[in-house]
């Protein structure tokens, strides 16, 4: 599983919008895909499974504390289990 990140550039009091792409770079379907993002709690676009070579775009947003100053960091971690091998795969991305 591979992940690439999207760019964000928030203004004070404005939401930081995250967009990341996950891709199954392996040769078997990945099932039971879960994604977590710190500090985003509401993610959309997380697929239940990904075929080999398939991609999915994961999005979310949050508004940082108005007293906070950047840079802000974001971390997305996704994992899934190989349909044939039963092997767990995970990929993280972190960006500022």
GIRA-V775314 format. One record per pair of residues at least 6 apart in sequence whose C-alpha atoms are under 8 Angstrom apart, sorted by sequence separation. I is the first residue (numbers start at 1). J is the second residue. If there is no record, write none. Layout:
I/J + I/J
//
This chain:
10/16 + 24/30 + 37/43 + 50/56 + 81/87 + 82/88 + 9/16 + 36/43 + 81/88 + 82/89 + 8/16 + 35/43 + 80/88 + 81/89 + 8/17 + 47/56 + 79/88 + 80/89 + 8/18 + 46/56 + 79/89 + 80/90 + 7/18 + 35/46 + 45/56 + 46/57 + 79/90 + 6/18 + 7/19 + 34/46 + 45/57 + 46/58 + 78/90 + 79/91 + 6/19 + 33/46 + 45/58 + 77/90 + 78/91 + 5/19 + 6/20 + 33/47 + 34/48 + 44/58 + 45/59 + 77/91 + 78/92 + 5/20 + 6/21 + 33/48 + 43/58 + 44/59 + 77/92 + 4/20 + 5/21 + 32/48 + 33/49 + 43/59 + 44/60 + 76/92 + 77/93 + 3/20 + 4/21 + 31/48 + 32/49 + 33/50 + 43/60 + 75/92 + 76/93 + 3/21 + 4/22 + 31/49 + 42/60 + 43/61 + 75/93 + 76/94 + 3/22 + 30/49 + 31/50 + 41/60 + 42/61 + 75/94 + 2/22 + 3/23 + 29/49 + 30/50 + 40/60 + 74/94 + 75/95 + 1/22 + 2/23 + 29/50 + 30/51 + 40/61 + 73/94 + 74/95 + 1/23 + 2/24 + 29/51 + 30/52 + 40/62 + 73/95 + 74/96 + 1/24 + 2/25 + 28/51 + 29/52 + 39/62 + 73/96 + 1/25 + 28/52 + 72/96 + 1/26 + 27/52 + 71/96 + 24/50 + 26/52 + 27/53 + 23/50 + 24/51 + 25/52 + 26/53 + 24/52 + 25/53 + 24/53 + 25/54 + 23/53 + 24/54 + 23/54 + 24/55 + 49/80 + 23/55 + 22/55 + 23/56 + 21/55 + 22/56 + 21/56 + 22/57 + 39/74 + 21/57 + 22/58 + 38/74 + 39/75 + 20/57 + 21/58 + 37/74 + 38/75 + 19/57 + 20/58 + 37/75 + 38/76 + 19/58 + 20/59 + 37/76 + 18/58 + 19/59 + 36/76 + 37/77 + 18/59 + 19/60 + 35/76 + 36/77 + 17/59 + 18/60 + 35/77 + 36/78 + 17/60 + 18/61 + 35/78 + 17/61 + 34/78 + 35/79 + 16/61 + 17/62 + 33/78 + 34/79 + 15/61 + 16/62 + 33/79 + 34/80 + 15/62 + 16/63 + 32/79 + 33/80 + 15/63 + 16/64 + 32/80 + 33/81 + 14/63 + 15/64 + 31/80 + 32/81 + 13/63 + 14/64 + 30/80 + 31/81 + 13/64 + 30/81 + 31/82 + 13/65 + 30/82 + 31/83 + 13/66 + 29/82 + 30/83 + 12/66 + 28/82 + 29/83 + 28/83 + 29/84 + 18/74 + 20/76 + 22/78 + 28/84 + 1/79 + 1/89 + 3/91 + 5/93 + 1/90 + 2/91 + 3/92 + 4/93 + 5/94 + 1/91 + 3/93 + 5/95
//
